[in-house]
Amino acid sequence: MFKSTVAILGASGYVGGELARILLNHPNFELKFVTSESFVGKSLAKVHPNLRGATKLKFCKLAEVEKVDVVFSCFPHGTLAPQISTIEKLAPKIIDSSADFRFEDSENYEKWYGLPHPIPEKLNEWAYGLPEFHAMEIQKSSKVAVPGCTATAAILAIAPLIRANIVDTSKIIFDIKVGSSGSGNKPNIGSHHPERAGVVRSYKLAGHRHTGEVIQELKLPNIPGYSITSIPTVRGIVCHAHAFLDSKVDEKRIWQIYREAYLKSSFVRIVKEANGPHALPEPKILAGTNFCDVGWTLDTEANQIVAISAIDNLGKGAAGASVQCANLACGFEEKTGLEFLGLHPV
């Protein structure tokens, strides 16, 4: 069976490792190259021990990568754009998990990332990699920019309500909790175990850089509240999006809105049960999956709603979403290689 060849650039990080795990079991992709300037010559499993016995691949330099069908870039923000002309020669399709090409205009990039974009004329070549709302653009594009992990959670939580025109878009607050892997695999004093264990730490209560994507995608009229809190888990994001309703609605109407919005979505599940420990979305049971669970709590007396989403920040928030986008861009079934349902208990 013919397989499309792929390379992972910057494969030594958590997202790169998760991508390798998915791609090594993907029936339509063959992983040929994994790069890391720091681990050249070392085996992939040396850095990602969960991959022991699954591959004999070793890390190589970027300069050693030969032409493939798809490149997955896991470079840090600001790394891919300056060398995009080189990367474009490696593959006809590029899937990027950094912020380099997520924005429609360079002013927003500079506003939220503090640097002028090195090649603003190329921004319009990229599709925004949120398949739930941009599947057609992704299918037609050769370059896809995967959203930030908290942006994915925020957008999928409340987009149906905004598109149904039932909430006040000028008064939305996103309260987001994130596991420690969201900070990457480079240790610092904040991630040191004695400092990190058991801590619920206010991390970024205003000005988080993913806010710009959320404003762009949801077409918000102003900057929403957007706070990030680090919680003592390794994987996972849970987002509570607080909003005021523009009109009186009941539970039946909210159910209808979410069902219609995600009827054809392969990876969004509505989780809204009357009672029980798993009545609303929670990230723990999504570890290793590409699912986003969404739900809500409606306060009819206060005319408010809390829209809720949960994802694995390394799955639907990064690596899983990258493969989902690559499936679409390459003409494969969207769910291919991403069928893992998660574990319970964990």
N, C-alpha and C positions, 0 to 999 in steps of 0.2 A: 504493500500500500504506500502510495506517495505521501510524504510528509513535508510540510513547509519547514525550512530550517530557520532557527532563531538564535539570537545572541542576547545576553543580558549584560548591559554595561553598568558597572558599579554594583556588582553582585554580592559583595561581602556584607552589606547591611541587612537589616531585618526584612525589608521589602524585597531585596534581591533574593534572599534565601527562600522567602515564601513563594516568589515567582518560580524559582527553580523547582521547588516541591510540586507545584501545580503542573509545570511544563513537562517534567520528567514522566508524568502519568497521563499526559494529554495525547489522545490518539492521532491528532492531526499536526502536531508540532514536534520537531526534533531539536533538542537543545544542543547546539554545536560549540558555543563559546560563552565563557563567563569571565568578565574582566574585573581586575582589582590591581591597582598599581602597588598596593601594600602587601599583597599575598601572592605575587607572581610565582608560579611553580608549585604552590601548595594545592592540595586537593580541595575540592569544593566541600567535601564532608569534614574536613579539618575545621572549617569555620562554621559550617552548618551540620552538626553531628547527627541530626535527625535524618540526613540523607545518606548515611552509611550503607554501603552495599547497593545503593540505587544507581550510582554513576561512578565512572573513573575520571570524570572531567577535572581538569586543573585550571586554576586561575591564570589568565594571560594578560598581557598589556593590551591597551586599546589598539595600538599600532599593529598588533598581531592578528586582529580579527579580520577574517576574510568575508567576502560578500555572502549575505544570507537573505532570506525572504522577509524577515521581520526583525527589527531591533527593538528591544525593550530597554529604555533608559531609566536607571535608578540613580542617576547622578544627583548630587545636592543642588538646590536652587542656584541658578546663575552659572551652572557649569555647562549645560547642553547648548544653550543659545550661542555662545561665542564660537563653538566649533561645529555648528549644525551643518555647514557645507561639507565637512569631512564625514559626518555621520550619514548624511543623505546618500553618499556614494556607497555605503555599506549595505543598504537595503531599500527597497521601494516603499516599505511601510515602517513607520516609526511610532511607537507608543511611549509617551513620556509621563512619568509619575511626579515630576517636579512642577513648579509654578511658572516655568519659563514661558509657556505659551497658552496659559489659561485665560488670559484677559483679551478682550476684543480691541482694546486700545492701549497704547504705551503709557498714557498718563496714569491710568489706574495701576499699572504695574509699578511705576515709580512711586506712586502714592503709598501703596501697601508694602512694597519691598525695599523702598529707600534708595533705589538705584535706577538710572535711566536704562531703558531696554536697549540692548546692543544692536538688534535688528528689527525694529518695529514694523518694517515693511513686510515681514514674514508672518505677522500675527494672524492675518486673515486666511492663512493656508491651513490652519489647525481647527479641527472639530473639538468641541467641549465634550469630554468623555463621560457623559452621564446618559447611558443608554435608555433609561426610563423616559427621557424627554428629547433625546437627540439621536435616536437609532439610525434614522435615515441619513443624517449628516455623517455619522461615523461610517456607515456602509459605503458612502461615496468618497470618503477621504483617505488619503495616504498617510496622514499625520493626525494623531489624536493626543490631546492633553487631558490626562486623567485628573479629576477634581481633587482638592485637598480632602483629607479624611473627615474633618469636622464639617466642612462645607457639604459633603455628601450627606451626612447625617441631618444637618439642618435643612437642606433643600428638600430631601425626601420626606421629612417630617411634616412640613407645612405647605409645600407647593400645591397640593390639591385644594386646600382651603383658599389660597390666594387666587388660584385660577378660577375658582367658583365665585369669586368676588363676595365672600361673606365675612372677611376680617378687615380690620383697619390696618392697612400696611404701614402706617406711620408710627404704630405703637406695638412693635413686636420685640420680645426679648428672648434670646436664645441662651439657655443655661446648659452647658455641655460638660460632661465628666469624661475624662480620658485616662486609659491605662498607661503604664509606664513605658511600654514599647513605642508609644507615639513620639517619644523624645529621641528615638534612634539608639544605636548601639555604642555610641561613644560616651564613656562614663564621665561624670562630673560630680561636684559636691552634692548637687541636688538629687542625683540618682544613686549615690553611695548608700548601701543598704541601711546602716544605722540612721541615716538622715531621711530615708525614703519609706522604710517599712512602717506600715500602719498609719501613714499620714494621708489626710485629705487636705491638699494644699491648693490655695487660690493661686493660680498660675498667671493667667492673663485675663483680667477682668474688663479690659477695654482695649481697642486697637489691634485685636488679633488679625493677622494678615489674611486669614481665610474669609474675613468679613466682606472683603471686596468681591470675592466670587459670588457670595450669597446675594449681595446687592445686585450684581450684574445678572445673575440667573433668575432671580425672583422679581427683578425690575422694581426694587423698593425705592420709595421717594426720598429716603434719608438713611442715615446710618443707624441700624438697629442696635439694641443692647446685645452684646455678644461676649459672654464670659466663659472662660475655660478653667476647670478645676481638675487637678491630678488626683486620682484615687488609687488605693493600694491593690490594683489588679495589674496583670501584665498586658493582657489584650482587652480591647473593647472600648466602645463609645456609647454613651446614652445621652440623647439630646431631649431637653424639655423646651418646647417653643411656646411661650406664653403670648396669647393674642386676645384682643377684644373683638367680639362679633359685631358686624355692622347691622345685623337684623336678628330677630328671634328665629332660632332654628332648634330642631329637636334631634335626638339620637338617630332616628330613622334617616333624616336628611344627611347627617354626617356620614353614616354608613354608606349611603348612596354615592356621596362625593368620592370617598376613598375607593370604593369598589370600581367605579367608573374610571378613576384615574389610573389604577394599577391592574385593571382587568387583564391586560396583555403583558404585564411585566413578569419576567421569568424569576426574578429574585426578590420581589417585594411581597411580604406577607402581612396581612392585617391581623394583629393580635389584640383582641378586645373581648375579654371574657368577663362574665358577671362576677366571678370570685375565684379564689384559689391563688397559690403562690406564683403562678405564671400567667396571671390575668392580663398583664401589660408587657410590652417589649423589655427584654433584659439582655445585655451583651454576652453574659457568660456562656449561654447555650449556643451562641453563634460563633464561638472560637473556631477558626479554621475554615469557615464557610464564606460564601459570597452573598449571603442573604442580608436584607435589611428588613427588620420587623418594625411595623408602624402601628400606632394606636393613639388613643386620646382620652382625656377626661373633660367632660362638658359640665360647666357650672352655669346652669340656666338662670339662677338668681342673680349672679354677678354679670351675666352675659359675657362670660369668658370661656376660653378653651385652652387646654394645654395639649398640644400635639407632641407625640412622643415617637422617637425612633431609636433603634439600637443596631449597631453593626460591629464587626471585627475591624478595627482600624487597619490591620494588615491585610484583611481579606477584601470586603466590599469597599474599604477605605483606601486601598492601594493595589496590591498584587492581583487579587481576584477581579477587581474592576478592570485592570489592565488586560487580563486575559479575556474577559467578557468583551471588551472593545476590540481586541485583536480578532476574536471569533467573528464579530460582525464585519470588520474591515476586510477579512480574508474570505468571507462568504461561507463560513462554517455555521452550524447550529449554535445559537447564542449560549446555550448551557453546556456545551461540550467541555469536559474536563473540570467542571465546576459543580458537580452534582453532590458533593459531600454534604451531609445533612447536619453535621455537628455531633457532639457527644452529650450524654446525660446519664448519670451525674458526672461532673468533672471536678 
